[in-house]
Amino acid sequence: MENITNGMIVLLISFLTALFFTLFIKKILKDARISDNPIVTEHRHKTGTPTMGGLAILMGVAFMACIYFENFYVTITTLIMFAAGLVGLLDDLLGLKVKEVQKIVRNISNQPIKIGKLTLQMGEEARVATVKAKKDLENLLIGKKVELIGETPIKSEVKEREKIIAQFIIALFLVVTTTVGTIGGFDLGILAIPVIIVGIIGAINAVNLIDGMDGLAAGIMAIASLSTALYLHFNGDFNASLPFLILSGLSLGFLVFNRYPASIFMGDTGSFALGAGYATAVLLTDTVYFGVIALIIPILSVVVSLLHRSHILKLPVEPLHHTLHYKGLSEKKIVLLYWGLTLFICILALFLFQYFQI
């Protein structure tokens, strides 16, 4: 009972900490006019919303680390989160620079038309992004099948290869601590290194990819982290549950302002930090099996995107949640669906791990 009370206190302090720092950071970002410029056509109304809100999460975890500085798990998780958050911050800063301006068109014909990889139904809008789409546009304009309805600036981004290298370096931060050797109950020794690298890179990309709708990433991270904390509590390891309780509280506090309609976005600063922090805590506490299951929705989203990029699957819009939106499902319903699936999977996993010892 004492551990439950202490856990609730940690969760509450983390929640209130995130509330305070998110309010603080949001005001600074608004005053500095550091805002998002969504490239997804359906999200153009979000233009002007402050981004890089992940700075609030970093400040929050630093504050919590000062309180629980004697907890090894919290200290290492915080350090890795800061390393990842700084990499994400650089990407966010680069994103403030406009790389190109792309045209937005609407189908004004009385039948579906194909432009690039997309098939536009009557009245549907799309961004002309690919080389093929730009070539198709000329003929479609001549044939008066589409009309130009606007333009959208495309932000600059760090190249994928450079991102992976940066994430690899973040993983090395955990490797050099030599604290992770046992994974899944097996003492892997030096063989744990590739598992750590894959785990950190995979988690960062999973959370980063899922952060495409209001409250989606923050909600999933809150559920997954709290579930993993409960799993550790049921196994009698309160100290190991602390980083997960902190991650959950920070995510919930940020979610107050990030839920639909969001008044602030976490950006890569936040998604990189949360992904790396979660993976670090999972690896340090050897909760790999449960940790992967709890984060399975973002992981599957990455798999689907990889299959799309390998031309095994064909999505009209990537990632999957944007495809669902493209197909007519509202953003709020998609977010609730993803939250609900994550919650159901976590509850089921807690039941199975607790009562069947799998």
VENHUBEL-V420078 format. One record per pair of residues at least 24 apart in sequence whose C-alpha atoms are under 6 Angstrom apart, sorted by the first residue. I is the first residue (numbers start at 1). J is the second residue. Records with the same first field share a line. If there is no record, write none. Layout:
# VENHUBEL-V420078
I->J / J
This chain:
# VENHUBEL-V420078
11->245 / 249
14->246 / 249 / 250
15->249 / 250 / 253
17->60
18->60 / 250 / 253 / 254
19->253
21->56
22->56
25->56
49->263 / 264
50->264
51->264 / 265 / 266 / 267
52->266 / 267 / 269
53->265 / 266
54->266 / 269 / 270
74->243
77->277 / 280 / 281
81->273 / 276 / 277
84->272 / 273
85->269 / 272 / 273
88->268 / 269 / 272
89->269
94->156
95->155 / 156 / 157
97->155 / 156
98->154 / 155 / 156
99->154 / 155 / 156
100->153 / 154
101->152 / 153 / 154
102->151 / 152
103->127 / 128 / 151
104->148 / 149 / 150 / 151
105->147 / 148 / 149
106->146 / 147
107->146
108->145 / 146
109->145
118->316
167->201
171->197 / 200
180->284
183->286
200->276 / 279
203->275
204->272 / 275 / 276
206->298 / 299 / 302
207->271 / 275
208->271
210->298
214->258 / 259 / 260 / 262
215->255 / 258 / 259
216->335
218->251 / 255
220->339
222->248 / 251 / 252
224->294
294->346
